[in-house]
Amino acid sequence: MRTDMREQRGPSGQGPDIWLRGPVPLPDDPPPPPASGAPRRFSWVGLHGGAGVTTLATAYGGRDCGRDWPGPDDPRSVLLVARTHASGLAAVPGALELFRRGTAPRGLDLEGVVLVADAPGRLPRPLAERVRVIESVIDVYQVPWVADWRLGDPGGQRGEPPSPPGQPEALARLTGYGR
C-alpha cells in the first residue's frame, strides 16, 4: 500500500483537477442528435434524368439536388433516386460502388435507394430480379405509380404540394413525413 497519497493529491488535498471539473468533452464529439420530433432532412440525388427527385423532395421534404452531389450547406444524408425501368435500375450499382469504394464526396451518408415506378402495375420479372439484387445490398424504398404526379396535378388542386402515395410507409417514416 502506498503511503505517499498526500503528495499525489496536491496542495489542497482535494485530488486531481479532473475530480473538481468533471469530464471534459473531446473536441471531435459529434453534435447532439436532432430532437426526436424534428423530421430528418435528406438530399435527394437522381441517378438519371427524370428519376423523380423534384417531386419526391416536394412531397417528402429535403433538398432536391437534381443529378449533383449535395453542396456544403445541404443535408449530408443522401437518398439515391432511380426509376424502375431498365436504364434506371442499371444506374444504381455504379452509384453504390462509389460509396463502397469511398470515392463519393466525403461526409455523405448513404441512407438508401428510392425506386420510383415507371409505369402502373407489377414489374416484369427481369426488372423485379434487378430490384431484389439491389435490395440485397442496401435499403430500398419503392414508390408506386401515382397518376396524379404524371398528370402534373400532384396535390389534387393547384398550389398544394404533392401528396405522398399511401403505400411507401417506410419512406414516410424515414423522412418524417406527416410529423
N, C-alpha and C positions, 0 to 999 in steps of 0.2 A: 504494500500500500504506500502511496506517495505521501510524503509529509510536506511538500512544498506548495500546497494548494493556495496558500495566501499569496504567494508570488504570482501565480497564474491569474488570479482574479484582478490584479491591478490595484491601483491605489484606493479606489472607492470600495473594494470588496464586493461589488455587485456582479462581477462576472464579465465576460467579453462583451464588446459593443453590440454584437448581434442580439444578445439577450435583451438589451434595452430597446433597440429599434424594431425588432421583429424581422420577418423575412423581407428581403429586398427583391423586387421583381427583376427578372433578367431583361436586358434591353430588347431581345428578339421575341418576347412573348407575343403571341398572336392577339389581335384585338378581340374584345369580348364578342360572343355571337350576337346577332341581332335579336331584338325582342321577339318572343315566340308569336306574337300577334301580327308582326310585320311580314308581308309576303316577301319571299326571296326574289331577288332580281336576277335576270338572266340576259345573256347576249345570244340572240338567235342568229345563227350563221348558216346561210344557204350553201348547199354543195353544188348547185347548178341553178341556172336561171329558171324562174317560175316555180321554185320549190314551195313557196307559200310563207316565206319569212315575214313579210309585212302584215299579212292577215293574222298570223299567229301572235306576233308582237302586239298587235292592236287588240286581239281577243284576250290574251292571257297576261299582257303587260311585259315589260322588259324592253331591251334595246334591239331595234332592227338594224343589224349590221350588214344586211344585204349579203354579198358574197365575200366580204372583207373580214379580217380578224378584228376583234374588239379593240378599240382605242384605249389609251391610258385611263380615261375617265369612265369607261364603260364597265358594266359588271364583269367580273372575272369568271363567273360560272357560265359555261357555254353549252348550248343545245344545238347540235348539228341538225339541219333540216334537209330532207330529200323527198321527192315524190316516189310513189311505189311502182313507177314504170321501170323498164329495163335499164335505161341510162341513169335514172335517178339512183336506183339500188347499186349500180356499178360504181357510182361515185363514193359510196360510203366507205368501203375498205381502204381506199387511198387516204382518206381523211383520218380514219382511225390509226393508220400506220404512222402518220405524222405525230400523233400524240404518243404512240407506243415507243417510237424512236427518240422522242424528246425534241423533235425539230419544229413543233408548233411553238408559237411565241411563249416565252417564259411567263409563268404566273397564271396561266389559264387552267381552269379546272373543268374537264370534260364531264358533264353530268349525264349525257345520254344522246340518243339519236331519236328524232321525231320524224316518223314516216307519214306523209300526208297522202291519202288515197288519190289516185289519178283518175279514177272512174268509179261509178257506183258498183256495188256488188262485190263478190269474192274475188280474190286474186287468183289468176291462173297458177297452176301447180308450179311451174318453173320459177315464177316470181315469189310465191309463198316459200319455196325452198331457200331462196336467197335471203328472205327475211329471217328464217329460222337460223341460218348461219350467222347473220348479224346479231341476232338475239343471244347467240351462244357466247359472245364476247363483250357485250355491253347492254345496258338497259335500253329498251326500245319502247317508245310511246307511239301508238298508231292513232292517227286522226282519221275518222271515216269521211266518206264523201259528204259534202254539205252543199246541196244545190243552191241555196241562197248565196253562199260565198261566190259561186261561179257566176251567178246572175248579177253580181255587183250590188246586192241588197243584203249585206251581211247581218244587219241588225233588225231587219224587218221593216224599218222605217228610216227615212233619211235622217242623218245626223247621229244615229245611235251607233255605238261601237259594235263590231262583230260579236255575236254571242257564241261562246264555245259550244260545240256539239255535245250532246249528253253522254256519249259513250266513253271518251277518254278520261275517266275519273282519276286515274293515276297521274296524268299530266296536270289536271286541275289541282290535285293535292300537292304535287311537286312545285308548281308555280305559285301556289297560294291563291289561286283564283277564287273569288267569292268570299274572301275573308273580310 
